Structures are given as structure tokens and as C-alpha cells.
Amino acid sequence: MNTQVILETYIENIIQIMTPYGTGTGFIIDDLIITNSHVVSGLKEIVISSKKVPRTIAKVVYDDPYYDLAFISFDFETPKNPLKLTTSLVGNGDTTIAIGHPYGLNYTATEGIVSRASRLQGDLEYIQIDAAINPGNSGGPLLNVDGDVIGVNTFIIQNANNLGFSLPYFYVKEALENFKKVNKENIIKCPSCKNLTNEEDIVNDYCPACGVKLEVAKQRRKGYIPTGATKMMEDILTSLNINVTLARRSQASWRIDNGTARVEISYYENGIIIGETKLCAIPNKNIDEIYDYMLHENQKLSYLRFSINENSIYLSYLIIDSSLTLKEGKVALERLFDYSNKYDDILINKYGAILQKRDEED
């Protein structure tokens, strides 16, 4: 199969994974989602989405820092064309296809070859490939021309030209078999003694078998805790009955869809918080009428303002972090959510503004 056919055949298996620390890729094998340990960032819950699964919260049931593997549990519909691990040996020069979400560019497939089938890095073997993989590809599948999984795309060498490394399928197979033998969730693999331990049996973050400090146990116990203005912003969103875990795009950005409008909130390093909606685009006709309408509305609005960037119309709320309060922030954002949807409809239906195109949801 060529790259396009492979992508179209197995795209339902490809998962996007989001945490406050970044994004990555996963893929379905049997009843689990496979990804890298560093993608889930030591969290017990992460956000996933796919072609058939809208943004939703899923559980990390296995975390293995040694192999850099994690397994995620979610009650998903079995894909029409399930992926499976290869049973064939990987050879130098074999054609490979890497699928993932690099830099948020969903369902990107890149083709390359196996530069070396077994490259030792520390104690582990990796498949060295020249297929382009970038941040966001981590945890995604490396496939052969038959569409079988030969590895998990794990890391690259920075500032090098297409030097990527995938954890081979046989490590994944071993980890899956051992995890299923335990038949329990919340399992952590000790990177020192390699024992699998139920999180309930870990005391003070130390491995009960060998006594090594388990950093991933500490991370899972602490979870993600926002602070300062970030916490205030999430408290405001929670007060508006918004699930902040699903809305969160990073530690300092959130996205909320409301009707036809999409509200983006960002907290910048200079202390400025901006909530804005890219409403619609200015048409070729009735431009004066649209300008007059927005200027008139700006005189009536409090907290919010219309603006134009290139040919796009925005409705925005701007505040300095030191001035943000729960009461004022709640009023402002509630208006931004409500008015964004209202103004979007008015500008499109009454003044002929152009509906914005959106890339597929990530």
C-alpha cells in the first residue's frame, strides 16, 4: 500500500493526546491506546480526540518510563481496520510511514526508510528512521508498507536532519503481555528493577520491590495544579460550567466552542490575558455598513471590543493579570461567550459577512 492508502485505511486508529504540558499522538492496539510515557507527562487523566471520538477525558492505566510507554484506557468503538503489531523482522532500507500530529497538524503522514533496524541507545534498541517526525509525533505509530506497526515514534536528535528513533514493536508486545497478565489498572513499571507495581502499593513514591524513587508515581500523585492567574482563569471558567480539562490547550491557553463561535483565551508572559473570538470575514460588499455597525456596538459594549485583523472580525476581552478577579472575569467571559455567538449570526445573516473556515478539531 502507498502512504495515502495506509493513512486513509488506518486513520480511525490514530489518536491525538493533549495535556497541560503539550500534545502528542497515540494509536489503538486491541482495547488500549498506545503512546509514550513522556507524552502523558505523569498524569492519571489526559484528553484525547480522534476522527470518531470528540475531545474527552481518558485514563492512563500503565506508565513505563523505562520503555517510554504508556497505555490509555477508553471505551472506544473498534476501528473498521484495526492496527496490529507486525510479526515480521524489520530490515535496513525498509519503507516506513510515520503518522501523527506534528505541531498540531493533524493526521500527518511522512514516508521514509529504516536507516538502521537496530540502533542501541543506552540499554535499548531503537529503529532509526529518516521519515520526518517532529514535536507532536511522539507516541504515534511507525508502519511498514503492509500497514503493520513496527514501532512507536519516540524521539529525534535535535538540530539534525531527519534522525528519528522508534521503539521497536517487540518491546511494545512484551509490555502489553505483561500488563494484561497483571489484569489491573494504574500500573507503574519501575525503571530500575522492571517490576510492575500497582499504584496503591506504592508508599512515599518508592518502589516496594527495590526502593528506588519513582518520579512518575510522584507526578501521578500530585497531578496538574494551576497557580496564580492561571488558577483564577480556570476558576472563572469552572464557575461558568465549563470543563477546564477539556477546554485547556496548554498551561496558559483555553478554547471554548459556543454555537458557531470559537473563543480562544491566552495568558501571555507579559501578564496580559486576551479572550477573543475570530467571528467572520469581511465581505466584498456592505463594508461601510459593517464598520458602522461595529463602531456603534463598541460604544455600547462594556468589557468587550470589536476589532479587525486583515479581513477577519474579532470580538475581544483584554485584561492585565493583576486586575483579574473572579467576579469581573466571570461577567466579561460570560458576555464574550454569549455575544460571540450572537454577533457571529448577525454579521453573517444581516450584513453578509463570510463564515470562517476551521481546520478539523484537534
C-alpha positions in Angstrom: 0.0 0.0 0.0 1.2 3.5 -0.6 1.3 6.2 2.1 -2.1 7.8 1.2 -3.9 4.5 1.2 -2.4 3.5 4.5 -3.4 6.8 6.1 -6.9 6.5 4.8 -7.2 2.9 5.9 -6.0 3.3 9.4 -6.8 6.9 10.3 -9.5 5.8 12.8 -6.8 4.3 14.9 -4.8 7.5 15.3 -5.4 9.4 18.5 -4.4 13.0 19.4 -3.4 13.3 23.1 -3.4 16.6 25.0 -2.1 17.6 28.4 -1.3 20.9 30.0 2.3 20.3 29.1 1.9 19.6 25.3 0.4 17.4 22.7 1.3 14.0 21.2 0.0 11.1 19.3 -1.3 7.6 20.2 -2.7 4.7 18.4 -5.2 1.8 19.1 -4.0 -1.7 19.6 -6.7 -4.1 20.8 -8.6 -2.3 23.5 -5.9 0.1 24.5 -4.3 3.3 23.2 -0.5 3.1 23.0 1.7 6.2 23.4 4.9 7.4 25.0 5.3 7.9 28.8 6.6 11.4 28.2 3.5 12.3 26.2 1.2 11.7 29.1 3.5 13.7 31.4 2.9 11.6 34.5 -0.8 12.3 34.6 -3.6 9.9 35.5 -6.0 11.6 33.1 -5.4 13.2 29.8 -7.6 14.5 26.9 -7.9 12.5 23.7 -9.7 13.0 20.4 -9.8 11.2 17.1 -11.9 11.0 13.9 -14.7 9.2 15.8 -14.0 10.5 19.3 -14.6 14.2 20.2 -12.4 15.7 22.9 -12.9 13.6 26.0 -11.0 12.6 29.2 -9.3 9.2 29.3 -7.4 7.3 31.9 -3.7 6.4 31.8 -3.7 2.9 33.2 0.0 1.9 32.6 3.1 4.1 32.8 6.5 2.8 31.9 9.3 5.4 32.0 11.9 2.7 31.1 10.5 1.9 27.7 8.9 5.3 27.5 5.5 3.7 27.0 2.1 4.4 28.4 -1.3 2.7 27.9 -4.6 4.6 27.9 -8.0 3.1 28.6 -11.1 4.4 26.9 -14.4 2.8 25.8 -14.0 3.4 22.1 -15.6 1.8 19.1 -13.3 -0.8 17.4 -11.9 0.8 14.2 -13.1 -0.7 10.9 -9.5 -1.5 10.0 -7.7 -2.2 13.3 -3.9 -1.8 13.5 -1.8 -4.7 14.6 1.8 -5.2 15.6 4.0 -6.7 12.9 5.2 -10.3 13.2 8.0 -9.7 10.6 11.5 -8.6 11.2 12.4 -5.0 10.4 15.3 -4.6 7.9 17.7 -1.8 6.9 16.2 0.1 3.9 12.6 -1.0 4.6 10.0 1.7 3.7 8.3 3.2 6.7 5.3 5.6 7.3 5.1 7.7 10.4 1.6 9.1 11.3 1.0 11.7 13.9 0.1 15.3 14.8 3.3 17.3 14.5 2.9 20.9 15.7 -0.9 20.3 15.8 -1.1 19.5 12.1 -3.5 16.6 12.4 -3.1 13.3 10.7 0.2 14.0 9.0 1.9 11.0 7.3 5.5 11.1 6.3 7.4 8.4 4.4 11.0 7.3 4.8 13.2 4.3 5.2 14.8 2.4 8.0 18.3 3.9 8.2 19.2 1.2 10.7 17.0 -1.6 12.1 18.7 -1.8 15.4 20.4 1.3 16.9 21.5 0.9 20.6 20.6 3.9 22.8 21.6 3.1 26.3 20.3 -0.4 27.1 17.5 -0.3 24.5 17.3 -0.9 20.8 15.6 1.6 18.5 14.7 1.7 14.9 16.5 4.6 13.3 14.4 6.2 10.5 14.7 9.2 8.1 11.0 9.9 7.9 10.3 13.4 9.2 9.0 13.4 12.8 8.6 16.4 14.9 7.1 17.5 18.3 3.6 16.1 18.3 4.6 12.9 16.5 5.7 11.3 19.8 3.7 8.2 20.6 2.5 7.7 17.1 2.8 4.5 15.1 5.6 3.7 12.7 4.1 1.4 10.0 5.5 -0.8 7.2 4.1 -1.0 3.7 1.6 -3.6 4.8 0.2 -1.2 7.4 1.5 -3.1 10.4 3.0 -1.3 13.4 6.8 -1.8 13.6 7.4 0.8 16.3 6.4 3.8 18.4 7.9 7.1 17.3 9.7 8.2 20.4 12.4 10.8 19.9 14.6 12.7 17.5 18.1 14.2 17.6 17.7 17.9 17.9 19.2 20.1 15.1 19.8 17.0 12.9 18.2 16.3 9.5 15.5 13.6 9.9 17.2 11.5 12.6 14.3 9.8 14.3 14.0 6.8 16.6 11.1 4.4 17.2 10.7 1.9 20.0 10.5 -1.5 18.2 7.3 -3.5 18.2 8.8 -6.4 20.3 9.1 -4.1 23.3 5.5 -3.0 22.9 4.4 -6.6 22.6 6.2 -7.5 25.7 4.8 -4.6 27.7 1.3 -5.3 26.6 1.5 -9.0 27.5 2.9 -8.2 31.0 0.3 -5.6 31.6 -2.5 -7.9 30.7 -1.2 -10.6 32.9 -1.4 -8.3 35.9 -5.0 -7.6 34.9 -5.2 -4.3 36.9 -5.2 -0.6 36.1 -2.9 2.1 37.5 0.3 0.1 37.0 3.7 1.7 37.1 6.8 -0.1 35.8 9.9 0.5 37.9 12.8 1.7 35.6 15.3 0.1 37.9 14.1 -3.4 38.9 11.5 -3.5 36.0 8.7 -4.9 38.3 5.1 -3.8 37.6 3.6 -2.3 40.7 0.0 -1.3 41.4 -0.1 2.4 42.3 -2.0 1.5 45.5 1.0 -0.4 46.8 3.5 2.5 46.4 4.3 4.3 49.7 6.0 7.7 49.6 6.7 7.3 45.9 9.3 4.5 46.4 9.2 1.2 44.5 8.1 -1.5 47.0 10.4 -4.1 45.3 13.8 -2.3 45.1 13.3 1.0 47.0 14.1 3.3 44.0 12.3 6.7 44.0 9.6 6.6 41.3 9.3 10.0 39.8 6.3 9.0 37.8 4.5 7.9 40.9 5.1 11.4 42.4 3.9 13.1 39.3 0.7 11.0 39.2 0.0 11.7 42.9 0.5 15.4 42.5 -1.3 15.8 39.2 -1.5 19.2 37.4 -2.2 22.1 39.8 -2.6 25.6 38.2 -1.4 28.6 40.2 -1.7 32.4 40.2 -3.7 34.0 37.3 -3.9 30.6 35.6 -5.8 29.2 38.5 -8.0 32.3 38.6 -8.8 31.9 35.0 -9.7 28.2 35.4 -11.8 29.1 38.5 -13.7 31.6 36.3 -14.3 29.0 33.6 -15.4 26.5 36.1 -17.9 29.0 37.6 -19.4 29.2 34.0 -19.9 25.4 34.0 -17.0 24.9 31.6 -14.9 21.7 31.9 -11.5 23.3 32.1 -9.7 20.0 31.4 -11.4 19.7 28.0 -11.0 23.5 27.4 -7.3 23.6 28.3 -4.9 23.7 25.3 -1.8 24.3 27.4 -1.0 25.7 30.9 -1.9 29.2 29.6 -4.4 28.8 26.9 -8.0 27.6 26.6 -10.6 27.0 23.8 -14.3 27.0 24.2 -16.8 26.4 21.3 -20.2 28.1 21.7 -22.6 27.7 18.8 -20.9 28.9 15.6 -18.3 30.8 17.6 -14.9 29.6 19.0 -13.4 31.5 21.9 -9.7 31.4 22.4 -8.2 32.6 25.8 -4.5 33.1 26.2 -2.3 34.2 29.1 0.9 35.8 27.9 4.2 36.1 29.7 3.9 39.9 29.9 0.8 39.4 32.1 -1.8 40.2 29.5 -4.8 37.9 29.2 -6.8 38.0 26.0 -10.0 36.3 25.3 -11.1 36.6 21.7 -13.3 35.1 19.0 -12.5 35.2 15.3 -16.0 35.8 14.2 -16.2 36.0 10.5 -14.5 37.6 7.4 -15.4 41.0 5.8 -17.3 40.5 2.5 -16.7 42.4 -0.7 -20.0 44.3 -0.3 -21.7 46.3 2.6 -18.3 47.0 4.2 -19.3 50.5 5.3 -22.5 49.1 6.9 -20.5 46.5 8.8 -18.0 49.2 10.0 -20.8 51.5 11.2 -22.5 48.6 13.0 -19.3 47.5 14.9 -18.4 51.1 15.8 -22.0 51.6 17.1 -21.8 48.4 19.1 -18.4 49.3 20.6 -19.9 52.4 22.1 -22.5 50.2 23.9 -20.3 47.3 24.9 -18.5 47.0 28.3 -15.6 44.7 28.7 -15.6 43.7 25.0 -14.5 45.3 21.8 -14.7 44.7 18.1 -11.5 44.8 16.1 -10.3 43.8 12.6 -7.1 42.0 11.7 -6.5 41.7 8.0 -10.0 40.8 6.8 -11.2 39.0 9.9 -13.5 40.4 12.5 -12.7 39.7 16.2 -14.6 40.3 19.4 -12.1 40.5 22.3 -11.7 40.9 26.0 -8.3 42.1 27.4 -7.1 42.5 31.0 -3.9 42.5 33.0 -3.4 39.5 35.3 -3.1 41.8 38.4 -6.6 43.2 37.7 -8.3 39.9 37.1 -11.0 39.0 39.7 -13.4 36.1 39.8 -16.5 38.4 39.8 -15.4 40.7 36.9 -13.8 37.9 34.9 -17.0 35.8 35.1 -19.1 38.7 33.8 -16.7 39.5 31.0 -16.2 35.9 29.8 -19.9 35.1 30.1 -20.6 38.1 27.8 -17.8 37.0 25.4 -19.3 33.5 25.1 -22.9 34.8 24.6 -22.1 37.8 22.4 -19.7 35.9 20.2 -22.4 33.5 19.0 -24.9 36.3 18.7 -22.7 38.7 16.7 -21.4 35.9 14.5 -25.0 35.2 13.4 -25.9 38.9 13.0 -22.8 39.8 10.9 -23.2 36.7 8.6 -27.0 36.8 8.2 -27.7 40.5 8.2 -24.5 42.0 6.7 -23.3 39.2 4.5 -20.0 38.6 6.4 -18.3 35.3 5.4 -18.3 32.3 7.7 -14.8 31.4 8.9 -13.3 28.1 7.8 -11.8 26.0 10.5 -9.3 23.2 10.3 -10.6 19.9 11.8 -10.9 19.9 15.5 -7.7 18.9 17.4 
